[in-house]
Amino acid sequence: MAKLKNIPSSKKINKENQPKKKVIKTKNKSINAFNSVNYRRRKKGLKELSYQEYISQKVALDSSGRFHPRKENAKTKAVTVFGKEVLEKRKSCIKCKKKKKLIEFSMRYSKKLILNVCKECEQERQKKYWKV
C-alpha cells in the first residue's frame, strides 16, 4: 500500500509559503493615513500622491499632527455655513478658559450653532466616558 502525501487544503495556509509584506519605514507615523488618502483618490479617479507631496500638503492636521483630509472638508463646510469669520473670530472655551478660533469649537451645522466647548476638551470628555 502506497503512502499518501500530505497536501495542504485550500483553507489551511502555510505561513512559510506566503510572500512577506513590504514594510515602509518613515520618520513620520502617518503612513496609514497616507495609504487611505491614496485609496480614496484612486476611487475618485484622481492620480496618487507621492509621500513627499502628501507631507507638503499639511493643510489640515489631526490631533497627532498628521494631515487629515476630513479635517479640511470640515473647515470648508464650516466656512460655507457660518462664513469666513469662523477662521478669524476668537472665543473662550468654558472648560479650559483659553481663547481659540471659532473653527476649533464643535459645531451643529443643521442648527447653525457653535458650541461653547472646544474640540480638545470635548475629546477629553469622550475619552473619560468610554474608559468608564
Secondary structure as UniProt FT lines:
FT   TURN            15..17
FT   HELIX           31..44
FT   HELIX           51..56
FT   TURN            63..64
FT   HELIX           69..82
FT   HELIX           85..88
FT   STRAND          90..92
FT   TURN            94..96
FT   STRAND          99..101
FT   HELIX           102..104
FT   STRAND          105..108
FT   TURN            109..112
FT   STRAND          113..118
FT   HELIX           119..131
//
